[in-house]
Amino acid sequence: MASEKTGDLRAPASARLLAHRYRLGERIDEGGAGEVWRARDEKLGRDVAIKLLGADADDAFRARFADEARRAAAVVHPNVVTVFDEGRDGADAFMVMELVPGKTLREIVAERGPLPAHEVSRLIRQVAAALDAAHAAGVIHCDVKPANVIVDRAGVAKLTDFGIARAARDRDEQELLGTARYIAPERVEGGPVTARTDVYGLGLVAYELLTGRPAFDGATSEELVRERLVGPPPSLRLARVGLDDRLDAIVGRALATVPDRRYASAGAFARAFSDVADRDTDPTVALASIGRARGGARAWTLPRFDSSVAILAVLAILLALFLFFSSFPKAAAPSQAPAASAAAIGTPNVVGKRLADAIAALQAAGFPLVEWAPAQGQGAQCAVILQDPPAGTALARSAKTTLSYIAGKDCTKKGD
C-alpha cells in the first residue's frame, strides 16, 4: 500500500538511491509481496511511496508485479492511489506510487470500532467511484478490503494495491490469490471474475465499517471459505443492534453468493446504500470524523444555518415560557429531593475479562446493548483491554457500551 503511517518506522541502514533517482528513507510497511518505503524523488523533488520486490522473488512473481504496475497505472481517478513509475534496480523490481498521509480503513475500525452509517456512506461512495473507474478501464481489483483503502487527512478515500487485479479478458486464469476473509464465492469455485466480484468485496467493507468486525470470522482459511459458500449472507442486524433493516437488505444483496443477484456495479450499490444511510441521525453513533476537512472537502461538512436567527428564536420561546409559568403561584418546596432515577446505574468493570464473559457481565447488570471490536494492544487473546464508557459510569440501561479486545479465536463463545 502507499499510506504514510505514524510510529514504528524504521530507518534503513543506509539511504539507498534506487535507479539513480529515488532516495529510500523509511520503511512503512512490509509483507509477503515485499516492502513499502517512503522515498524522495530527487528528479522531481517530491515524496513518494515505493513498493520494493526483493531479490528472492521468482520470475513469475516479478511478471505479476510489473503487470500490477501497468494495470494500476491504467486507472486514473482521484480515489485511486496513483502509480508514477515502475522499473528494475539490479535484482530488485520496484513500483513508485503516490504517498498518501493517512490511515487504512482497517486501522480506523481497529481504533474507533463501528462507524455511523452516514459516515460509512461517504466512504463507500468514494471506493465505489474508484472501482467503477477501474472497471471502465477493464480492470477488476479482486482484493477489495479495508486494508487496501487509505483515508487521507482531508477524509478522501483512495483504493490501492492492484496486486492481484485482472484484466476483464483474463477469464482462464484460475489461480486463487488474495485474503481468504475477503474472497468472493465465484473465485473460490473457479468462476470468472467480473465487476460484481468487486461489488462483493465492497459489500464486505461496508459490513465491517458498520459492525466493527469482519463479516466472516473463521479461524482458518478453510473455515472462511466454507462460511461464504454455505448459508445466507451474514446479517447486519445480528451484529449491530439498531441498524436500519433496509441497510441489512442492501448489504445482503451485495453479498449474494450468486453474482447475478448482486448489484450490477459498485456505483449502483453505493447509491442504494446512501439513499438509506445518509438519513442516519442517531446521536448514539455520532462518532468523531475520520479527519479534519480541508479546502474543498465538502463531503465531510454539515449544512450551515443562520445562527443569529436560530438564537433569537430560542430566546423568544424561553421568554414566553418564563412569563407563562411565572403567572402561577409557587408551590412549596418538597421536604426532600426525589430519589435518583433507578434507570441510571454504574457499569461493572470488565477490563481484563474474556470478551464473552465481559458481554455476559454487562448484560446481566442491565446493559443489553453491547458492541465490540478488535484493537491493537497488550494482553491475552480475547481479553478486553478497554471499555467505553469506563467502569462505574452512571448510564441508562438503554445506553450502549463498547468493548475493545485482543483478537483471538471464538472470542464471543462461552466456556472456551
C-alpha positions as a Markdown table, in Angstrom:
| # | Residue | x | y | z |
|---|---|---|---|---|
| 1 | Met | 0.0 | 0.0 | 0.0 |
| 2 | Ala | 1.1 | 3.6 | -0.2 |
| 3 | Ser | -0.1 | 5.0 | 3.1 |
| 4 | Glu | 2.2 | 7.0 | 5.3 |
| 5 | Lys | 1.7 | 5.6 | 8.9 |
| 6 | Thr | 2.9 | 7.2 | 12.0 |
| 7 | Gly | 5.1 | 5.4 | 14.6 |
| 8 | Asp | 7.1 | 2.2 | 14.2 |
| 9 | Leu | 9.0 | 3.5 | 11.2 |
| 10 | Arg | 12.5 | 2.0 | 10.8 |
| 11 | Ala | 15.1 | 4.0 | 9.0 |
| 12 | Pro | 17.3 | 1.9 | 6.6 |
| 13 | Ala | 20.9 | 1.2 | 7.4 |
| 14 | Ser | 21.9 | 3.5 | 4.6 |
| 15 | Ala | 19.9 | 5.8 | 2.4 |
| 16 | Arg | 19.9 | 3.8 | -0.8 |
| 17 | Leu | 19.5 | 5.6 | -4.2 |
| 18 | Leu | 17.2 | 3.5 | -6.3 |
| 19 | Ala | 17.6 | 3.6 | -10.1 |
| 20 | His | 19.8 | 6.7 | -9.7 |
| 21 | Arg | 16.6 | 8.7 | -8.8 |
| 22 | Tyr | 14.7 | 7.6 | -5.7 |
| 23 | Arg | 16.3 | 8.0 | -2.3 |
| 24 | Leu | 14.8 | 5.5 | 0.2 |
| 25 | Gly | 14.0 | 7.0 | 3.6 |
| 26 | Glu | 11.8 | 4.9 | 5.9 |
| 27 | Arg | 10.2 | 1.6 | 5.6 |
| 28 | Ile | 6.5 | 2.0 | 6.3 |
| 29 | Asp | 5.1 | -1.5 | 5.6 |
| 30 | Glu | 6.2 | -5.0 | 4.7 |
| 31 | Gly | 4.5 | -8.3 | 3.8 |
| 32 | Gly | 4.7 | -11.3 | 1.6 |
| 33 | Ala | 4.7 | -9.1 | -1.5 |
| 34 | Gly | 7.8 | -7.1 | -0.5 |
| 35 | Glu | 8.2 | -3.8 | 1.3 |
| 36 | Val | 6.9 | -0.3 | 1.0 |
| 37 | Trp | 9.2 | 2.6 | 1.6 |
| 38 | Arg | 8.8 | 6.3 | 1.9 |
| 39 | Ala | 11.3 | 7.8 | -0.6 |
| 40 | Arg | 12.3 | 11.1 | -2.2 |
| 41 | Asp | 12.1 | 11.5 | -6.0 |
| 42 | Glu | 15.3 | 13.6 | -6.4 |
| 43 | Lys | 14.5 | 14.3 | -10.1 |
| 44 | Leu | 11.1 | 15.9 | -9.4 |
| 45 | Gly | 11.7 | 16.9 | -5.8 |
| 46 | Arg | 8.7 | 15.2 | -4.2 |
| 47 | Asp | 8.0 | 12.4 | -1.6 |
| 48 | Val | 6.7 | 9.2 | -3.0 |
| 49 | Ala | 6.0 | 5.6 | -1.8 |
| 50 | Ile | 7.9 | 2.8 | -3.3 |
| 51 | Lys | 6.9 | -0.9 | -3.3 |
| 52 | Leu | 10.1 | -2.9 | -3.5 |
| 53 | Leu | 10.1 | -6.5 | -4.5 |
| 54 | Gly | 13.1 | -8.4 | -3.0 |
| 55 | Ala | 15.7 | -10.3 | -5.0 |
| 56 | Asp | 14.3 | -13.6 | -3.8 |
| 57 | Ala | 11.1 | -13.3 | -5.9 |
| 58 | Asp | 10.8 | -15.7 | -8.8 |
| 59 | Asp | 10.3 | -14.7 | -12.4 |
| 60 | Ala | 6.5 | -15.4 | -12.3 |
| 61 | Phe | 6.1 | -13.1 | -9.3 |
| 62 | Arg | 8.2 | -10.4 | -11.0 |
| 63 | Ala | 6.0 | -10.6 | -14.0 |
| 64 | Arg | 2.8 | -10.3 | -11.9 |
| 65 | Phe | 4.4 | -7.3 | -10.1 |
| 66 | Ala | 5.1 | -5.5 | -13.4 |
| 67 | Asp | 1.6 | -6.3 | -14.5 |
| 68 | Glu | 0.2 | -4.8 | -11.3 |
| 69 | Ala | 2.0 | -1.6 | -12.0 |
| 70 | Arg | 0.7 | -1.4 | -15.6 |
| 71 | Arg | -2.9 | -2.2 | -14.6 |
| 72 | Ala | -2.9 | 0.2 | -11.6 |
| 73 | Ala | -1.4 | 3.0 | -13.8 |
| 74 | Ala | -4.3 | 2.5 | -16.3 |
| 75 | Val | -6.8 | 3.6 | -13.6 |
| 76 | Val | -6.6 | 7.4 | -13.2 |
| 77 | His | -9.1 | 8.6 | -10.6 |
| 78 | Pro | -9.0 | 10.9 | -7.5 |
| 79 | Asn | -10.0 | 7.9 | -5.3 |
| 80 | Val | -7.2 | 5.6 | -6.7 |
| 81 | Val | -3.6 | 5.8 | -5.5 |
| 82 | Thr | -1.6 | 7.0 | -8.5 |
| 83 | Val | 1.2 | 4.9 | -9.9 |
| 84 | Phe | 4.0 | 7.1 | -11.3 |
| 85 | Asp | 6.7 | 4.6 | -12.4 |
| 86 | Glu | 8.0 | 1.1 | -12.3 |
| 87 | Gly | 11.3 | -0.5 | -13.1 |
| 88 | Arg | 14.3 | -2.6 | -12.0 |
| 89 | Asp | 17.4 | -1.8 | -10.0 |
| 90 | Gly | 19.8 | -4.7 | -10.2 |
| 91 | Ala | 17.9 | -7.7 | -8.8 |
| 92 | Asp | 15.1 | -5.6 | -7.3 |
| 93 | Ala | 11.9 | -4.7 | -9.1 |
| 94 | Phe | 10.1 | -1.6 | -7.8 |
| 95 | Met | 6.9 | 0.5 | -8.3 |
| 96 | Val | 6.7 | 4.2 | -7.5 |
| 97 | Met | 3.3 | 5.4 | -6.1 |
| 98 | Glu | 1.6 | 8.5 | -4.7 |
| 99 | Leu | 2.4 | 8.8 | -0.9 |
| 100 | Val | -0.9 | 9.2 | 1.0 |
| 101 | Pro | -0.6 | 10.6 | 4.5 |
| 102 | Gly | -3.4 | 8.8 | 6.4 |
| 103 | Lys | -4.7 | 5.5 | 7.7 |
| 104 | Thr | -6.3 | 2.5 | 6.2 |
| 105 | Leu | -9.9 | 1.6 | 6.9 |
| 106 | Arg | -8.6 | -1.4 | 8.8 |
| 107 | Glu | -6.7 | 0.8 | 11.2 |
| 108 | Ile | -9.6 | 3.2 | 11.5 |
| 109 | Val | -12.0 | 0.4 | 12.5 |
| 110 | Ala | -9.5 | -1.0 | 14.9 |
| 111 | Glu | -9.2 | 2.4 | 16.6 |
| 112 | Arg | -12.8 | 3.5 | 16.6 |
| 113 | Gly | -15.0 | 0.4 | 16.2 |
| 114 | Pro | -18.3 | 0.7 | 14.3 |
| 115 | Leu | -18.8 | 3.9 | 12.3 |
| 116 | Pro | -22.0 | 5.8 | 11.8 |
| 117 | Ala | -24.0 | 4.8 | 8.8 |
| 118 | His | -23.8 | 8.2 | 7.1 |
| 119 | Glu | -20.0 | 8.2 | 7.5 |
| 120 | Val | -19.8 | 4.7 | 6.0 |
| 121 | Ser | -21.9 | 6.0 | 3.1 |
| 122 | Arg | -19.3 | 8.7 | 2.3 |
| 123 | Leu | -16.5 | 6.2 | 2.3 |
| 124 | Ile | -18.4 | 3.6 | 0.2 |
| 125 | Arg | -19.3 | 6.2 | -2.4 |
| 126 | Gln | -15.7 | 7.1 | -2.9 |
| 127 | Val | -14.4 | 3.5 | -3.1 |
| 128 | Ala | -17.3 | 2.7 | -5.5 |
| 129 | Ala | -16.2 | 5.6 | -7.7 |
| 130 | Ala | -12.7 | 4.1 | -7.8 |
| 131 | Leu | -14.0 | 0.7 | -8.7 |
| 132 | Asp | -16.3 | 2.0 | -11.4 |
| 133 | Ala | -13.3 | 3.8 | -12.9 |
| 134 | Ala | -11.2 | 0.6 | -12.7 |
| 135 | His | -14.0 | -1.5 | -14.4 |
| 136 | Ala | -14.3 | 1.1 | -17.1 |
| 137 | Ala | -10.6 | 0.7 | -17.8 |
| 138 | Gly | -11.1 | -3.1 | -18.0 |
| 139 | Val | -9.5 | -3.9 | -14.6 |
| 140 | Ile | -11.1 | -6.0 | -11.8 |
| 141 | His | -9.4 | -5.3 | -8.5 |
| 142 | Cys | -10.2 | -8.7 | -6.9 |
| 143 | Asp | -8.9 | -7.8 | -3.4 |
| 144 | Val | -11.2 | -5.1 | -2.1 |
| 145 | Lys | -10.8 | -5.0 | 1.7 |
| 146 | Pro | -10.3 | -2.4 | 4.5 |
| 147 | Ala | -6.6 | -2.7 | 4.4 |
| 148 | Asn | -6.5 | -1.6 | 0.7 |
| 149 | Val | -8.4 | 1.6 | 1.3 |
| 150 | Ile | -6.4 | 4.6 | 2.6 |
| 151 | Val | -8.2 | 7.7 | 4.0 |
| 152 | Asp | -6.1 | 10.8 | 3.9 |
| 153 | Arg | -6.2 | 13.8 | 6.4 |
| 154 | Ala | -9.0 | 15.5 | 4.4 |
| 155 | Gly | -11.2 | 12.4 | 4.5 |
| 156 | Val | -10.6 | 11.3 | 0.9 |
| 157 | Ala | -10.6 | 7.5 | 0.5 |
| 158 | Lys | -8.1 | 6.1 | -2.0 |
| 159 | Leu | -8.1 | 2.5 | -3.3 |
| 160 | Thr | -4.7 | 0.9 | -3.6 |
| 161 | Asp | -2.9 | -2.4 | -4.1 |
| 162 | Phe | -3.9 | -3.8 | -7.5 |
| 163 | Gly | -1.5 | -6.7 | -6.9 |
| 164 | Ile | -3.9 | -9.5 | -7.9 |
| 165 | Ala | -6.1 | -7.4 | -10.2 |
| 166 | Arg | -7.0 | -9.0 | -13.5 |
| 167 | Ala | -7.9 | -7.6 | -16.9 |
| 168 | Ala | -11.5 | -8.4 | -17.7 |
| 169 | Arg | -10.4 | -10.6 | -20.6 |
| 170 | Asp | -8.3 | -12.9 | -18.4 |
| 171 | Arg | -11.2 | -15.4 | -17.8 |
| 172 | Asp | -9.0 | -18.5 | -18.0 |
| 173 | Glu | -6.7 | -17.7 | -15.1 |
| 174 | Gln | -8.0 | -19.7 | -12.2 |
| 175 | Glu | -5.2 | -19.1 | -9.7 |
| 176 | Leu | -6.7 | -18.2 | -6.2 |
| 177 | Leu | -4.9 | -15.3 | -4.7 |
| 178 | Gly | -5.9 | -12.7 | -2.0 |
| 179 | Thr | -7.0 | -12.7 | 1.6 |
| 180 | Ala | -9.4 | -15.6 | 2.3 |
| 181 | Arg | -11.5 | -13.4 | 4.5 |
| 182 | Tyr | -12.5 | -11.2 | 1.5 |
| 183 | Ile | -12.5 | -13.6 | -1.5 |
| 184 | Ala | -15.8 | -13.7 | -3.5 |
| 185 | Pro | -17.5 | -17.1 | -3.8 |
| 186 | Glu | -17.1 | -17.3 | -7.5 |
| 187 | Arg | -13.3 | -17.0 | -7.1 |
| 188 | Val | -13.4 | -19.9 | -4.7 |
| 189 | Glu | -15.3 | -22.0 | -7.2 |
| 190 | Gly | -13.1 | -21.1 | -10.1 |
| 191 | Gly | -15.7 | -18.9 | -11.9 |
| 192 | Pro | -15.0 | -15.8 | -13.9 |
| 193 | Val | -14.3 | -12.5 | -12.2 |
| 194 | Thr | -16.5 | -9.5 | -13.2 |
| 195 | Ala | -17.4 | -6.1 | -11.8 |
| 196 | Arg | -19.8 | -8.0 | -9.4 |
| 197 | Thr | -16.8 | -9.7 | -7.8 |
| 198 | Asp | -15.6 | -6.3 | -6.6 |
| 199 | Val | -19.2 | -5.4 | -5.5 |
| 200 | Tyr | -19.0 | -8.4 | -3.2 |
| 201 | Gly | -15.7 | -7.0 | -1.7 |
| 202 | Leu | -17.2 | -3.6 | -1.3 |
| 203 | Gly | -20.2 | -5.2 | 0.5 |
| 204 | Leu | -17.8 | -6.8 | 2.9 |
| 205 | Val | -16.1 | -3.4 | 3.5 |
| 206 | Ala | -19.5 | -1.8 | 4.3 |
| 207 | Tyr | -20.3 | -4.6 | 6.7 |
| 208 | Glu | -17.1 | -4.3 | 8.5 |
| 209 | Leu | -17.3 | -0.5 | 8.8 |
| 210 | Leu | -20.8 | -0.7 | 10.2 |
| 211 | Thr | -20.2 | -3.5 | 12.7 |
| 212 | Gly | -16.6 | -3.1 | 13.6 |
| 213 | Arg | -15.7 | -6.7 | 12.7 |
| 214 | Pro | -15.3 | -8.8 | 9.5 |
| 215 | Ala | -18.4 | -10.5 | 8.1 |
| 216 | Phe | -16.6 | -13.8 | 8.2 |
| 217 | Asp | -14.6 | -14.7 | 11.3 |
| 218 | Gly | -13.4 | -18.3 | 10.8 |
| 219 | Ala | -10.2 | -19.3 | 12.4 |
| 220 | Thr | -8.7 | -20.9 | 9.3 |
| 221 | Ser | -8.8 | -20.2 | 5.6 |
| 222 | Glu | -10.9 | -23.3 | 5.0 |
| 223 | Glu | -13.5 | -22.2 | 7.5 |
| 224 | Leu | -13.6 | -18.7 | 6.0 |
| 225 | Val | -14.1 | -20.1 | 2.5 |
| 226 | Arg | -16.8 | -22.6 | 3.7 |
| 227 | Glu | -18.8 | -19.9 | 5.5 |
| 228 | Arg | -19.4 | -17.9 | 2.4 |
| 229 | Leu | -20.4 | -20.9 | 0.3 |
| 230 | Val | -22.9 | -22.3 | 2.7 |
| 231 | Gly | -26.0 | -20.5 | 4.1 |
| 232 | Pro | -27.3 | -16.9 | 3.6 |
| 233 | Pro | -25.1 | -13.8 | 3.7 |
| 234 | Pro | -24.2 | -12.5 | 7.2 |
| 235 | Ser | -26.8 | -10.4 | 8.8 |
| 236 | Leu | -26.1 | -6.8 | 9.9 |
| 237 | Arg | -29.0 | -6.8 | 12.4 |
| 238 | Leu | -27.4 | -9.7 | 14.3 |
| 239 | Ala | -24.1 | -8.0 | 14.5 |
| 240 | Arg | -25.2 | -4.5 | 15.5 |
| 241 | Val | -28.4 | -3.5 | 17.2 |
| 242 | Gly | -30.3 | -0.5 | 15.8 |
| 243 | Leu | -29.3 | -0.5 | 12.2 |
| 244 | Asp | -31.9 | 0.1 | 9.6 |
| 245 | Asp | -33.4 | -3.1 | 8.2 |
| 246 | Arg | -33.1 | -1.7 | 4.7 |
| 247 | Leu | -29.3 | -1.5 | 5.1 |
| 248 | Asp | -29.3 | -5.2 | 6.0 |
| 249 | Ala | -31.1 | -6.0 | 2.8 |
| 250 | Ile | -28.9 | -3.7 | 0.7 |
| 251 | Val | -25.6 | -5.2 | 2.0 |
| 252 | Gly | -27.1 | -8.7 | 1.9 |
| 253 | Arg | -27.8 | -8.2 | -1.8 |
| 254 | Ala | -24.1 | -7.1 | -2.4 |
| 255 | Leu | -23.0 | -10.3 | -0.6 |
| 256 | Ala | -25.2 | -12.7 | -2.5 |
| 257 | Thr | -23.4 | -15.9 | -3.2 |
| 258 | Val | -24.6 | -15.9 | -6.9 |
| 259 | Pro | -23.0 | -13.0 | -8.7 |
| 260 | Asp | -26.1 | -12.3 | -10.9 |
| 261 | Arg | -28.1 | -11.5 | -7.7 |
| 262 | Arg | -25.8 | -8.7 | -6.7 |
| 263 | Tyr | -25.8 | -5.1 | -7.9 |
| 264 | Ala | -24.5 | -4.7 | -11.4 |
| 265 | Ser | -21.9 | -2.1 | -10.4 |
| 266 | Ala | -20.2 | -0.7 | -7.4 |
| 267 | Gly | -21.9 | 2.6 | -8.0 |
| 268 | Ala | -25.4 | 1.1 | -8.0 |
| 269 | Phe | -24.6 | -0.5 | -4.6 |
| 270 | Ala | -23.3 | 2.8 | -3.3 |
| 271 | Arg | -26.3 | 4.7 | -4.4 |
| 272 | Ala | -28.7 | 2.3 | -2.8 |
| 273 | Phe | -26.7 | 2.3 | 0.4 |
| 274 | Ser | -26.5 | 6.1 | 0.5 |
| 275 | Asp | -30.3 | 6.5 | -0.1 |
| 276 | Val | -30.8 | 4.9 | 3.3 |
| 277 | Ala | -27.6 | 5.6 | 5.2 |
| 278 | Asp | -27.5 | 9.3 | 4.6 |
| 279 | Arg | -30.6 | 9.7 | 6.7 |
| 280 | Asp | -28.9 | 8.3 | 9.7 |
| 281 | Thr | -29.2 | 10.9 | 12.5 |
| 282 | Asp | -28.9 | 8.6 | 15.5 |
| 283 | Pro | -26.9 | 10.6 | 18.1 |
| 284 | Thr | -25.7 | 7.4 | 19.9 |
| 285 | Val | -23.4 | 6.7 | 16.9 |
| 286 | Ala | -22.3 | 10.2 | 16.1 |
| 287 | Leu | -18.6 | 9.5 | 16.4 |
| 288 | Ala | -15.7 | 11.9 | 15.6 |
| 289 | Ser | -14.9 | 12.5 | 12.0 |
| 290 | Ile | -12.1 | 10.4 | 10.4 |
| 291 | Gly | -10.1 | 13.5 | 9.6 |
| 292 | Arg | -10.3 | 17.3 | 9.6 |
| 293 | Ala | -11.8 | 18.6 | 6.4 |
| 294 | Arg | -9.5 | 20.8 | 4.4 |
| 295 | Gly | -10.0 | 23.1 | 1.4 |
| 296 | Gly | -12.9 | 21.9 | -0.7 |
| 297 | Ala | -13.6 | 18.6 | 1.0 |
| 298 | Arg | -17.3 | 19.5 | 1.4 |
| 299 | Ala | -18.4 | 15.9 | 1.7 |
| 300 | Trp | -17.3 | 16.0 | 5.4 |
| 301 | Thr | -19.2 | 19.1 | 6.4 |
| 302 | Leu | -22.8 | 19.6 | 7.6 |
| 303 | Pro | -25.3 | 22.2 | 6.3 |
| 304 | Arg | -24.9 | 25.6 | 7.9 |
| 305 | Phe | -27.9 | 27.5 | 9.3 |
| 306 | Asp | -28.2 | 31.2 | 10.1 |
| 307 | Ser | -27.1 | 31.1 | 13.8 |
| 308 | Ser | -28.5 | 34.6 | 14.7 |
| 309 | Val | -32.0 | 33.7 | 13.6 |
| 310 | Ala | -31.8 | 30.4 | 15.5 |
| 311 | Ile | -30.6 | 32.1 | 18.7 |
| 312 | Leu | -33.3 | 34.8 | 18.5 |
| 313 | Ala | -36.0 | 32.2 | 18.0 |
| 314 | Val | -34.8 | 30.1 | 21.0 |
| 315 | Leu | -34.6 | 33.3 | 23.3 |
| 316 | Ala | -38.2 | 34.2 | 22.2 |
| 317 | Ile | -39.5 | 30.8 | 23.2 |
| 318 | Leu | -37.7 | 30.8 | 26.5 |
| 319 | Leu | -39.0 | 34.3 | 27.4 |
| 320 | Ala | -42.6 | 33.2 | 26.5 |
| 321 | Leu | -42.3 | 30.1 | 28.7 |
| 322 | Phe | -40.9 | 32.2 | 31.6 |
| 323 | Leu | -43.7 | 34.7 | 31.5 |
| 324 | Phe | -46.3 | 31.9 | 31.3 |
| 325 | Phe | -45.0 | 29.9 | 34.3 |
| 326 | Ser | -44.3 | 32.9 | 36.4 |
| 327 | Ser | -48.0 | 33.7 | 36.4 |
| 328 | Phe | -48.7 | 30.6 | 38.6 |
| 329 | Pro | -48.2 | 30.7 | 42.4 |
| 330 | Lys | -45.0 | 29.0 | 43.6 |
| 331 | Ala | -45.5 | 25.6 | 45.1 |
| 332 | Ala | -44.0 | 24.8 | 48.5 |
| 333 | Ala | -40.6 | 23.0 | 48.2 |
| 334 | Pro | -40.8 | 19.3 | 48.9 |
| 335 | Ser | -39.4 | 18.0 | 52.2 |
| 336 | Gln | -36.8 | 16.0 | 50.4 |
| 337 | Ala | -35.4 | 15.6 | 46.9 |
| 338 | Pro | -36.8 | 12.7 | 44.9 |
| 339 | Ala | -34.6 | 9.6 | 44.8 |
| 340 | Ala | -32.2 | 9.3 | 41.9 |
| 341 | Ser | -33.5 | 7.6 | 38.9 |
| 342 | Ala | -33.1 | 3.9 | 39.0 |
| 343 | Ala | -32.6 | 3.9 | 35.3 |
| 344 | Ala | -29.1 | 5.2 | 35.6 |
| 345 | Ile | -26.6 | 2.8 | 37.3 |
| 346 | Gly | -22.9 | 2.3 | 37.3 |
| 347 | Thr | -21.4 | -0.1 | 34.8 |
| 348 | Pro | -19.3 | -3.0 | 36.1 |
| 349 | Asn | -15.6 | -3.3 | 35.3 |
| 350 | Val | -15.0 | -5.9 | 32.6 |
| 351 | Val | -11.5 | -4.9 | 31.5 |
| 352 | Gly | -9.3 | -8.0 | 31.6 |
| 353 | Lys | -12.2 | -10.4 | 31.2 |
| 354 | Arg | -12.6 | -12.6 | 28.2 |
| 355 | Leu | -14.8 | -10.9 | 25.7 |
| 356 | Ala | -17.7 | -13.5 | 26.0 |
| 357 | Asp | -17.6 | -13.1 | 29.9 |
| 358 | Ala | -17.5 | -9.3 | 29.6 |
| 359 | Ile | -20.5 | -9.2 | 27.4 |
| 360 | Ala | -22.4 | -11.5 | 29.7 |
| 361 | Ala | -21.5 | -9.5 | 32.8 |
| 362 | Leu | -22.7 | -6.2 | 31.2 |
| 363 | Gln | -25.9 | -7.8 | 30.1 |
| 364 | Ala | -26.5 | -9.4 | 33.4 |
| 365 | Ala | -26.0 | -5.9 | 35.0 |
| 366 | Gly | -28.8 | -4.5 | 32.9 |
| 367 | Phe | -26.9 | -3.2 | 29.9 |
| 368 | Pro | -28.1 | -5.3 | 26.9 |
| 369 | Leu | -26.7 | -3.0 | 24.2 |
| 370 | Val | -23.0 | -4.1 | 23.8 |
| 371 | Glu | -20.8 | -3.6 | 20.8 |
| 372 | Trp | -17.2 | -4.9 | 20.4 |
| 373 | Ala | -14.3 | -4.6 | 18.0 |
| 374 | Pro | -10.7 | -5.9 | 17.9 |
| 375 | Ala | -8.0 | -3.5 | 18.8 |
| 376 | Gln | -4.2 | -3.4 | 19.0 |
| 377 | Gly | -2.7 | -3.7 | 22.4 |
| 378 | Gln | -1.1 | -5.9 | 25.1 |
| 379 | Gly | -2.9 | -8.8 | 26.6 |
| 380 | Ala | -4.2 | -12.3 | 26.2 |
| 381 | Gln | -6.2 | -13.3 | 23.2 |
| 382 | Cys | -9.9 | -12.3 | 23.5 |
| 383 | Ala | -9.1 | -10.2 | 26.6 |
| 384 | Val | -11.0 | -6.9 | 26.9 |
| 385 | Ile | -8.5 | -4.0 | 27.1 |
| 386 | Leu | -10.8 | -1.0 | 27.1 |
| 387 | Gln | -14.5 | -0.3 | 27.8 |
| 388 | Asp | -16.3 | 2.9 | 26.8 |
| 389 | Pro | -17.7 | 4.5 | 28.9 |
| 390 | Pro | -15.3 | 3.5 | 31.7 |
| 391 | Ala | -16.4 | 1.2 | 34.6 |
| 392 | Gly | -18.6 | 2.9 | 37.2 |
| 393 | Thr | -20.1 | 5.4 | 34.7 |
| 394 | Ala | -23.8 | 6.0 | 35.5 |
| 395 | Leu | -25.7 | 5.0 | 32.4 |
| 396 | Ala | -29.3 | 4.5 | 31.5 |
| 397 | Arg | -30.0 | 0.8 | 30.9 |
| 398 | Ser | -30.6 | 1.5 | 27.2 |
| 399 | Ala | -27.2 | 3.1 | 26.7 |
| 400 | Lys | -24.5 | 1.4 | 24.6 |
| 401 | Thr | -21.3 | 0.1 | 25.9 |
| 402 | Thr | -18.3 | -0.5 | 23.5 |
| 403 | Leu | -15.6 | -3.0 | 24.2 |
| 404 | Ser | -12.1 | -3.2 | 22.6 |
| 405 | Tyr | -10.4 | -6.6 | 22.8 |
| 406 | Ile | -7.4 | -8.5 | 21.6 |
| 407 | Ala | -8.3 | -10.6 | 18.6 |
| 408 | Gly | -8.4 | -14.4 | 19.1 |
| 409 | Lys | -10.4 | -17.5 | 18.2 |
| 410 | Asp | -14.0 | -17.8 | 19.2 |
| 411 | Cys | -13.8 | -14.7 | 21.5 |
| 412 | Thr | -17.6 | -14.5 | 21.8 |
| 413 | Lys | -18.2 | -18.1 | 22.6 |
| 414 | Lys | -18.8 | -19.1 | 26.3 |
| 415 | Gly | -16.9 | -21.8 | 28.1 |
| 416 | Asp | -13.8 | -21.9 | 25.9 |
